[in-house]
């Protein structure tokens, strides 16, 4: 194995949701933590899944600077806004970065960024906290992207916590950045998995993850 790649993760704090009621025990509903992964080569870095809020994007940007690596590319695993709204300020801070996603993810990102959907959902849950703007996405195919000559391969697994979800696999090292295909210690987001098919699709996606025989799995 000749790769020089490493990775590190940044997990956001849980933050309260506005206007979404309280849990039966009277506590405030909290948003799940979100994992951003930095895959680093000799000098360059690829960020998988920027966080959600402007504040979180500042924290992740500081963390990238502290890594000493130059951010060149961003990969977004799936369309949910909590895994990419933070790319908007990060692109201003790190000019020249290319944002990659599969065609299916790019389409769902556009739906999440639709002004009406943002007004009816995101702006109610996180008023005044989310970056706004249009994101230019470079659509990747099954060949994916690369860093220092090592391939980073999108693995499309269809429906998991939304449709058209992916994981980013590094065959040379066995790293699997699983996005929201894999959760860890928080309740799964099942709102889009109504009916038997949704759950079955998700279980099949976990079989795909297992079959890759990863050395490291990073939960979204
Ligand atoms: Zn998600």
Boltz pocket constraint, residues with backbone or C-beta under 6 A from the ligand:
constraints:
  - pocket:
      binder: B
      contacts: [[A, 78], [A, 80], [A, 83], [A, 161], [A, 162], [A, 180], [A, 189]]
      max_distance: 6.0
